[in-house]
Amino acid sequence: MGEPGGSGGWRRAGIAGAAIGVLAAGAAAGVAVERLTVSRSVRRKARLALDATGPYGTLRGTPGRALADDGTILAYETDEPEELNGAYEPAGTDEPDGADGASTTGGPAPLTVVFSHGFCLDQDSWHYQRAALRGRVRTVFWDQRGHGRSERGEAKPVGIELLGRDLKAVVDAAAPEGPLVLVGHSMGGMTVMALAEQYPELVRDRVVGVAFVGTSPGRLEEVSYGLPLAGVNAVRRFLPGMLRALGSQAELVEKGRRATADLFAGLVKKYSFASKDVDPAVVRFAERMIESVPVDVVAEFYPAFGAHDKLAALAAFRGLPALALVGDQDLVTPAAHTEAIAEALPGAERIVVPDAGHLVMLERPEVVTEALAALLARIGEGPGNG
């Protein structure tokens, strides 16, 4: 057996890194991958070509910073509707605290749609929806701690409750007054639920609509990730300890993760997308987002999902216009979890998108965008209602 820094250790780290890659895509290890027949150099060139393809991840808004209650700086960006012409400016956008209150400059605060992204993604995962809504409604996109441009913070492990407080800090800084629509994908949806659990008065006083996309209210320990029973049991038994060990050897694991890029790419595609015709540039875009999250951050977040149980928190949204949407082949947060959300929110629009996986907003962007536009229309303040 080789030493940790030798070729044997590097290969083992590569296998471990691939397993982390599965988690980064939202699932667990133990997937059989077909043998690749194209040369590695050709595949590497193809990835580089795809990196330069398309506008994915290029949309930028007005940057801001929010200060979490533990001192972590959270990055967000705001896109303003064209008709405002600078008539509204939330306080606190120049400093990372939003502590100046809810002062505005001329005119009432508009409706703000706040987008929260999923595990091992970042705010750019909403690329298509951001492009469609840009200039039509005020939007805020933020990076969860340890993701994108936000700081990691000192909390280990990271609980969903903490993420809910982070979202409150972003709202206080980016949209301190006015009506809100909260949109969350995967972990972002859990974050929205945690916000409601801890700040029901905020939901009561300001939230006018909510959208849950490919997420779960709890019982994630029952998800099989498309694996046979023996594989699921093995993952549940060994993964927590493996993550703790790998988190302490992040540099070695990251080397292995890069060395097994082909395996990683196959796992990302399996757990993120379902259709055969998904744009390869979109798949590569998802890989880049997932690759950017360090393995020790993955390890810090993982325990939160087993502990997540926010079904009761959904009661805060009852009576509001709501959307519950999921891909029919989502292996990470299966359709049954979205059904549970919809059952807790009578009157919510339920949409199960055919031939779509976990990253449904990238795989079937037109369906997700149209559903969000319909939600805003139901509220009466969305595009075409002003």
N, C-alpha and C positions, 0 to 999 in steps of 0.2 A: 504493500500500500504506500502511495506517495505521501509526501508531507503536504500540509494545507496549501503551501505556496507552489507546489510542483504541479505537473500536468495532471496527476490523479486527483489532487485536491481541487484543481481548477475545473475538471470535468464534473466532479461531484457538485461543485458550486453551480455549474451550469445547469445540471438537472434540478437542483434546488431553486435556482433562479427561474427556471421554466415553471416550476410549481407556483412560485410567487407570481409569475405572469398570469397564471390561471386565476389566482385570487384577484389580481389587478383587473382582470376582465370581469370579475364578480363571481368567480366560482372556486372550485377546489381542485386539488391535484388528482391524477390518476386517469387521464384521458389517453386513449390509444390514438397515435397520430400516424397517418400513412407515410411510407417512405417517400421522400422527395427525390425526383429524378432530374431536375434541372440543376446545373452546376451552381455552387455557392457564389462564385464571382458574378454569374449572370443575375442571380437573385439580388445580390448586393447592389449591382448597377440599377436594377429595376426599382429597388427601394429608394435609391437616391433620385431617380427620375420622378418617382411618385411624390417625393418630398417637395419637388418644385412645381407640382401640378395643382391647379385649382386655387381658389381663394381661401381655403379652410384655415381658420385661425388668424385671419388678417384683419377682421373687423375690430376696430377700437373705438372707444367712447371717451368721455371726459373722466379722467382717473380720480379716484378718491381713496381715502384710507379711513377705516374704522378701528377703534380701539376696543378689543375684547375685554371682558372683566378681569382676565388674568394678565393683561398687558400685551397680548399678542396683537400685532397689526395685521388687519385683514384688508386685502385689496379689492376694490370694486370699481366698476365703470358705469357711467350713466349715459343713456341716449335720450335726448329731449325731442318731443314732437315739434315739427316745423312751425305749427301755428303759434307756439308760445313766444318765439322770437326773443327769448331771454327774459320774458315777463316773470318767470318764477325761478328763484334760486334758493335752494335749501341752505340753511345755515350749517356751518361746521364742515364744509367740503374742503377747506384749505388745511385743516388740522386733523390728525387722526384720533378725534374723540367725539365729534358731533355734539359737543357739550354746550354749544351756543343757543340751544333751544330750537324752536320751530319758526324762527323769524323768516320772512319771505320778502322779496322785493317786487312789489306790484302784483296784484291779482291773487286769486285763491290758488292753493296747491292743487295740482292736477292728480288724476289717478296715476299710480305708479305700479307697474308689474315687476315683481322681484323674482328672478330666476335663481334657483339653487341647484347645483350640479351634483352628480353622483361620485361614488368612490373611485379614486384613481383617475378622475377626469379633471376638467377645469371649466371655467366659464365659457370657453370656446366650443364646448360640446353643444351649445345652443346656436351654433352658427346659422343654420337655415332660418330658425325662428327669429333670431336677431335681425337678419337681413330683411325678412318679410315685414317686421313690425317697425323697423327703423324709420323715424320721422313721423310715424302715425300715432304712437302712444309712448308715454314716458316709461322707460325700462331701466332696470338696474340688474347687472350681472356681477356676481362676486365669486371669488375663489375661496373655497373652504380652507381652513388652516392646514398647513402642510401640503397644499396643492397650489398649482399655478404660481401667482405672484404673492400669495399670502405667507406670512411667517408660520413656522411650525408650532411655536409655543413650547411650554415645558410639560404640559399634561401628558402622562403616560400611565395607563392607556387612555385613549380619547373616548369619552362617552358621548352618546347621542344627545344627552341633556346639555352638555357643553356646547355642542354644535347649535342647539336651539338658542342658547344665549348669544352665540356668535351672530346668528341671524338677527337677533334683536339689536345688537350693536350696529350692524349694517343698516338696518331700517332706521335707527335713530340718527345715523350720520347721513344717509343718502336720501331718506324720505321721512323727515321728522314729523310731517303732518300730511293730511290728505288721505283719500281712500287708497287701499292696497289690494292687489291681487297677488297671491303667493303661488308660485309654480315650482314644483320640485320633482327631480328625476332620481330614482333609486335612493341613495343615501340622502340626497337633497330633499326628497319627500319625507323621509324620516326626520330630517332637520325641521321641516315645517311642522310636523306633528309635535316635536319636542318644544317648539316655540309656543304652540297652542296650549300645551300642557302647563307650561310655566308662566305664560302671559295671557290667560284667557280674556283679560280686560282689553288687551290690544286687539285681539280678534273681534271681540264684541263691538268695540268703538270704531275700528278702522278697516277691517278686512271685509271686502265686498264680494270676493270670489276666490276660489282655490282650485288648483289643478294638480293632480297626482299622476305622474307618468312613470310606468314601470317601477313601482315601489312596493313597499310592504308595511303593514302595521305591526308585524311581529311573527313569531313562530318560524323564524328563518332556519332554526336548527332542524326543521323537518324537510327542508328542500334537498332534493336528490342531485341537482345539477346534471341530470341526465345520466348519472352513473348507476351501475348495478348496485344492489344492496350491499354486497361485500365491499365495494369501493367506497361507498358512502360511509360505512362504519369505520373503515380504515382511516379515512380523512378525518372524521370526527374524533377518532382516538389519538391520532398522531400529529395533526396539524397544529394545534395550539403550542405544543412543546417545540415543534420544528420551527415555528415562526419566532418564538422567543430566542432560539439558538441562532437563527439566521439574522435576526435583528441585531445581534451582538457582533456579527461578522459582515456588516453591510457592504464594505468595500469588496471583499472577496465574492460575495453573492452577485454584486452588480457586474463584476467582470464576467462571471459565468452567465449571467443573464444576457449580456451582450454577445457572448460566444455562442449562445443557443438562440439567436435571433429568428432562425427559420422555424424552430419548434414554437417559440413564443408567438410568432405571427399566426401560426395555425391555430393555436389556442385562443388567441384574441378573436379571430374570425368566428370560431365555433361558438364562443360564449357571448359575442356581441351582436352578431348578425345571423339571419336565417335564410335570406333569399340568395339565389345563385347569381342574380344580376346586379348585386350591389357594386357600386363604383369602386374599383381598386384604390383610387385616390382617397376615398372616404375611409376605406379600411385602414390604409396606411396612416391617415390622419388620426384615427382612433389609437393605433399602435403608438404613435408619437406621444399622445397625451398620457397613455398608460406607462410608457417607458420612462416618462419624466418624473414619476413618483418614486422616491427612494424606497428600498425594501424595508428599511426600519420604520418608515412612515406607515407602510402597509401593516407591519407588525403592531404598531401602536394603535391602529384603528380596528383591527380584526376583532378583538373581544367585544366591542360595542355591538356587533350585529347579533351575537348570540343572546345578549342581554336586552336587545331592543323589544319593547312591548308597549305600543302606543295606541292600541285599538280604542281605548277609552277616551284618549285625547281628541279623537275625531269628533266627539260630541260638540266641541266648541264651534265646528263648522256647519252644524245642522241648520238648515233653512237658508243657507247661502247658495248661490249658483256654484256648481262644482263639476269637475271633470275627473273621471277615473279612466285612464287609458293604458293599454298594455299590448305588447306584441303577443300573438298567439303561440309563438315558439320561444318565449322568454324562458331560459333555463335558470336564470339567476333569481328573479322575483316573478314566479309563475303567475299566470292569469288568475288563479284562485285567490291570490293575495289581493289583487285589484278588485275582485268580486267582493271580498270581505270589506274593503274600503267603501265600495259602492253601497253595500248593504247597510253600512253604518251611516251613510249619508243619503237618506231617501230623497229622490229627485235629482241626484247626480246623473250626469250623462255618462253612460258606460260605453266604451269603445274598445273592442278587441280587434287589433289590426292584423289582417291575414298575412302570413308569410313574413313575419317580422320577429326580430329577436330583442335582446335587452336594450340596445342602443336604437330604439325605434325612432327617436327624433332625428337621427342621422340616416337611418335606413329607409324610412317612409316619411320624409320631412313634410311633404304636402299634406298628409293626413293629420299630423300633429299640429301643423300651423293652422290648418282650417279649423280644427277642433278648438284651439286657443282663441281664434278669431270669433268663433261661434260663442264661446264662453264670454268674451268681452261684449259681444252683441247682446247677450242675455242680460248682462249687467247694465247695458244702456250707455256705456261710456267708451266703447271701443271704436275701432276704425269704422268710419262711415256713420257714426252716431253723433258727431259733433258739428 
